[in-house]
Amino acid sequence: MHALAIGVVNPTALSIINWVFWILLLAAFVVETWAFIHAILQPTESFTAAGKQTKPLWLIILGVAFLIGVGGAIGYLALLSFFPIIAFVAAAIYLVDVKPKIKQVRARPGTRQGPYGPW
């Protein structure tokens, strides 16, 4: 009876689901890498001038997110684990909230820059 229950599960369906989860983890890794590299390349003063946390704190947060992303991309962490989800959220917060503020602060000093672009 036990062997019959195992034979009911379609192994192809499981492998497709695993592929989808791995693709999601790989996409999250790309986002985390992008955020980490962007934070590395920005000057330290831009973070405090934008009214955000300091650069070292963001580098720690995004560095840990990057390492978790590496673990997910190579298959050591599952998507359903909460660590890859938290890492992706941290990188997304940086890209959506901090990156635009830094870009706004780093705009050329001679131009007038509003929240939606130059005016």
C-alpha angles and dihedrals in degrees: 000000000000092000090053092055091053092050092057093067112089107228091199091060091051092050091050091052090048090051091051091050091048091051089051090050090048091051090049089050090054091052092047091049092049092051093046094049092046091052092049092053096050122092116253094238092059093069096055092038089055090053094245133122118291123279095247091055092050090047090053093048094045093041091056089045089051092051091049088049091053089052091051095045094053092045105254094116127048123226090237090060110098095229097075090046093052091046091052092048091051091051092045092051090052093049096044101039112019102034096058091048091051090048090051092050092047093053114123112281095232097058128078109237123193129185091269099040139287122338 
